[in-house]
Amino acid sequence: MDEFLGTLGWILCCIYASIPVFWLMIHPFAGFWRSRSRSPHRVLLPAWIGIWLIFGAFTAPARHFVLYRNRWTLVPAVLLLALGFWIYIQSGKAFSWIHLSGLPEIRSGMQNQTLIISGLHNRVRHPIYLGHLCEMLAWGLATGLFVCYILTGFAVITGAFMIRMEDRELEERFGDSYRKYRARVPAILPRISVL
């Protein structure tokens, strides 16, 4: 069971850690992708899968290095997994698969170019990334694998760059309304308000 859980956690962390890299292929080049007549996903999706494989190959030698073995860490891990899934479900109420796939960023003439500021987007600008962070931390806690924590750290660092680029691209698309939204709503971690 530990071997299965470790392998599953490692694979999922490789995929999750590649998400900011996927978006870094989109946001700085949004204009280029929009200028293409054919779907940019024909290039982007195979490239993203290739990144999974590169991450897997690069981290495979360290995937058996366990920092700790403690069944009690499964409790916060399950809570973080549940929180991550709850964030995905709540975000999906206003944020469709069209948005998640990046179509508004890479397809010219996309209808439905609206700034989403309702639901969880009223608390954080990038709730999906918060969900990803919860999932990666959960797998690190559940498995105790050093590589899961390294991949999480990599995702946080590349995610910070990606969020800056995404904010810039959204500001270009939505102008002053996005600037006001960004000034009011934090990027990832919601503000805790005390009554």
Number of C-alpha atoms within 10 A of each C-alpha: 6 10 10 10 13 22 17 14 25 28 20 18 29 26 19 20 28 25 19 21 17 18 21 19 15 22 23 15 14 19 15 13 22 19 12 12 9 11 13 18 16 9 10 16 13 11 14 19 14 13 19 21 16 14 18 18 11 12 18 14 10 13 18 16 11 14 14 13 13 11 11 10 16 17 13 14 21 16 14 21 22 16 17 24 17 13 19 19 14 16 19 16 11 14 20 10 9 10 15 11 13 17 17 19 21 22 21 15 9 11 8 9 12 9 13 15 16 14 15 21 23 16 19 23 24 20 24 23 24 20 23 22 23 22 26 30 22 27 26 26 27 26 28 23 23 19 25 30 19 15 23 24 16 15 25 16 13 18 22 15 15 23 20 13 17 21 19 16 19 18 17 12 16 13 12 11 12 19 15 11 18 16 9 13 18 16 20 19 14 16 10 7 5 4 3
